[in-house]
């Protein structure tokens, strides 16, 4: 799962340092600097677009984290069931790519 900060670094390789202005748990704006500490301007539109395109992954991860997947897999192996696979497929169906 990729963060907005990682996306900024990926899209704008001249940016070496970021400072986010927080609002709750997520940065609402960024101050960016090059390797020499000079301010760098950049467009958040492609950053937001890339971040939004990964919403399905964030939603899936939130649901996956609530599962005890190793125990589900063990129980399926022991009981010859498909509970784990069925649950994963159900989550993927709710949050398609």
TAZIWO-V219536 format. One record per backbone hydrogen bond with DSSP energy under -1.0 kcal/mol. CO is the residue of the C=O (numbers start at 1). NH is the residue of the N-H. E is the energy in kcal/mol with one decimal. If there is no record, write none. Layout:
CO & NH & E
CO & NH & E
//
This chain:
3 & 7 & -2.0
4 & 8 & -2.5
5 & 9 & -2.2
6 & 10 & -2.0
7 & 11 & -2.9
8 & 12 & -2.5
12 & 15 & -1.9
17 & 33 & -2.2
19 & 31 & -2.7
21 & 28 & -3.2
23 & 26 & -1.1
26 & 23 & -1.7
29 & 21 & -3.0
31 & 19 & -2.2
32 & 40 & -2.5
33 & 16 & -2.9
33 & 17 & -1.8
34 & 37 & -1.9
38 & 34 & -2.5
44 & 48 & -3.2
45 & 49 & -2.2
46 & 50 & -2.3
47 & 51 & -2.5
48 & 52 & -2.9
49 & 53 & -1.8
51 & 54 & -1.2
52 & 55 & -1.6
54 & 58 & -1.7
55 & 59 & -2.6
56 & 60 & -2.6
57 & 61 & -2.6
58 & 62 & -2.0
59 & 63 & -1.6
60 & 64 & -3.2
61 & 65 & -2.7
64 & 67 & -1.7
67 & 69 & -1.0
68 & 72 & -2.2
69 & 73 & -2.7
70 & 74 & -2.5
71 & 75 & -3.0
72 & 76 & -2.5
73 & 77 & -2.4
74 & 78 & -2.7
75 & 79 & -3.0
76 & 80 & -1.2
76 & 81 & -1.5
82 & 86 & -2.7
83 & 87 & -2.4
84 & 88 & -2.6
85 & 89 & -2.6
86 & 90 & -2.0
87 & 91 & -2.3
88 & 92 & -2.5
89 & 93 & -2.0
90 & 94 & -1.7
91 & 95 & -1.5
//
